[in-house]
Amino acid sequence: MVRPLAAALLGASFIALVGAGASAQRTPTDRSVPTTTATSASAARARADAIVARMTRAEKLALVHGLFPPFAKGKTSNELIPSAGHIDGVPRLGVPLVRESDASLGVANQVEQREGDVATALPSSLATAATFDPAIARAGGAMIGAEARAKRFNVLLAGGVNLTRDPWNGRNFEYLGEDPLLAGRLAGAHIAGVQSNRIVSTVKHLALNAQETGRMVVDARIDEASLRMSDLLAFQLAIEDGKPGSVMCAYNKVNGDWACENRFLMTDVLKRDWGYPGWVMSDWGAVHSTAKAANAGLDQQSGQELDKAPYFAQPLADAVASGAVPTARLDDMVARYLTGLIETGAYDTPVPSAAVTPPYAAHAEVAQRAAEAGIVLLKNDGGLLPIARTAKRIVVIGGNADVGVLSGGGSSQVRSVGGAPVEIPLATGGSASFARITYHASSPLLALRKALPGVRIDWVDGRSLNATVDAAKAADLAIVFATQWTTEADDVPDLRLPNQQDALIAAIAEAQPKTVAVMETGGPVLMPWIAKVPAVVQAWYPGQRGGEALAAILTGRVSPSGRLPITFPADASQPPRPRPVGLDRMSGLEAAAAANPAASSTFVLESFPVDYIEGADVGYRWYEKKGLKPLFPFGHGLSYTQFAYRNPVVTGGKTLRVTFEVVNTGRREGADVPQMYVAREGSSTPMRLAGFTRVVLKPGETRRVTLTAEPRVVADYDTRLPGWRIAGGTYRVALARDATDRTLDQTATLDPATMKP
């Protein structure tokens, strides 16, 4: 039997400790189907039903609502670990206690609620998406899952797969970009990695949690076919590939109903059409009712203290007693919860009774490899990068690059190994209570000095324009670090770099023709200085080894290979919505609260709509449909070597395929990301990413590659079937380097076909 990657990383000694702790923690009496590995969904459900049949109603009800530990003191006799969630078990039946942690980028500890507890911080999810590599996503998930188990968590609130519809969304950094195929495949791999540790991962947030402004009240409006072909397709692929134990519903409304009481999403699509066997948990503070939510498909109220009422506690007991919620529905809620735990192996593999120190050094390598593969070289005029050996004096400017790299804020915030050299609390904003502007202790300046021992590398913080310009003139090369902090609960008001950084970069480039701009941002930003800066590196939030990863890329130890998972607009007017919808409403509410603090608690933001006029044509598809030229297209990324595609052959019939040779025609090893885009001939529908792969080649090496189109990307969703319909006929297939590349464009004939929803 192949050991999970996480187990291989941890080593036998750690597994032995986990086993010892597990046996000490509990000895369940219900072992009707003993197992320490994941099991099939049907077998898991049969076992769950047998357990539910032995439960009292009180025991069932206790499992469908969870505590928020910071506000739950005295509500359980079990230890409350400061974290996201806690659900007591049923010891007499062997049902385990569940502890939940936020974990998009590592085991979270946002404002150090667990004092002194650190974890390995991955780069932002956009950086992982930029690798176009499911193996890297899986390795990151396996690492996080291993650390979670070591810290006694067995459910992780990971697996964010909401598509980027707006570049200003404050939470974009936590997600996997704008394309459903890329996002779904990488989310599925990440989830599978987490669950290789025999713990549960969620996939979230179902659905259309696409902006943070008014996120608790916004009504996302879109037609069914468009939703199925975009955001829901990403969820569907992630669930198929990753088989998450749980799905988390979102805060917002979707077409008029709250996501966590939306029967169409939770029951019709997720459970009926997709046959999903696990449980639907709410987001924290996303429940608004008892009977409506339960009957619509919500299986568990999470962090009940953050809702207006514990809707799934006594109110659910009353609803079941009155018949407003059928007893069969309560049984199904509990059985789905147990099925998710059993199927993933979490039910039968207890966490240790005491925390165990993970192998942080080995895990840091996982984070660094992800960062190196996800950093995107956007521009490199004249081959300015890698740093020439002739550069004897370099100046590094701004971005706190002397001490660390920036991270995104909110529930995904990791207290990384090495500490936080910069941490700034917030006084205002939606995230002020649970977020701080935080840097990981990985200094690009120190990493560059270590990588270039014979080079003088000076540091300027960028606060004095005159001193900065003088330092840039005196150097052979200037590297300026630009930062944009983004966070859950707040969108950025516009796409400009904050704090006059655009003017600073322009001034540096004017003084020093050899300027490199390194962008540590949560997503796309405008670059009004782009014509003057010869080299631009998109670093995203590069994680706790970000400094080392950037030094490896800048000096050429590693050839850049990241590709943009998200379109960079040339102008703020290009995206469907140039600014956050509802930002004016939020500003008005904040102003009213400031004017009358005594009454501020009574101010309520009313629900407002966001009409997703782009429908399924998200991101690069919108740009093609509207004939817009972005600053940098989806899929774009440069390398220090060169690749050629030769002898492409496109075939049709039942499936679209393109077979071709990838050749490294350069002088050094590197990775390439061939992309396959498809569209029906004569259709007004933009081309869609239907396949991709990542290929690592030595100089002169050739590899024959076949890309097979995902059928649901080729198809359109037909609500009359209902299901997916591939229209027979001629299809265009582009073998491309980015979403705008049509250099190798051929056609093939595809047979008509239909598929279930």
Secondary structure, 3 states (H helix, E strand, C coil): CCCCHHHHHHCHHHHHHHHHHHHHHCCCCCCCCCCCCCCCHHHHHHHHHHHHHCCCHHHHHHCCECECHHHCCCCCCCCCCCCCEEECCEHHHCECCEEEEECCCCCCCCCCCCCCCCECCCCCHHHHHHCCCHHHHHHHHHHHHHHHHHCCCCEEECCECCCCCCCCCCCHHHCCCCCHHHHHHHHHHHHHHHHCCCCEEEEEEECCCCCCCCCCCCEEECCHHHHHCCHHHHHHHHHHHHCCCEEEECCCEECCEEHHHCHHHHHHHHHHHCCCCCEEECCCCCCCCCHHHHHHCCCEECCHHHCCCCCCCHHHHHHHHHCCCCHHHHHHHHHHHHHHHHHHCCCCCCCCCCCCCCCHHHHHHHHHHHHHHHCEEEEEHHHCCCCCCCCCEEEEECCCCCCCEECCECCCCCCECCCCCCEEECCCCCCCCCCEEEEECCCHHHHHHHHCCCCEEEEECCCCHHHHHHHHHHCCEEEEEEEECCECCECCCCCCCCCCHHHHHHHHHHHCCCEEEEEEECCCCCCCCHHHCCEEEECCCCCCCHHHHHHHHHHCCCCCCCCCCCCECCCCCCCCCCCCCCHHHHHHHHHHHHHCHHHHHHCCCCCCEEECCCCCCCCHHHHHHHCCCCCECCCCCECCCCEEEEEEEEECECCCEEEEEEEECCCCCEEECCEEEEEECCCCCCCEEEEECCEEECCCCEEEEEEECCHHHHCEEECCCCEEEECCEEEEEEEECCCCCCCEEEEEEECCEEECC
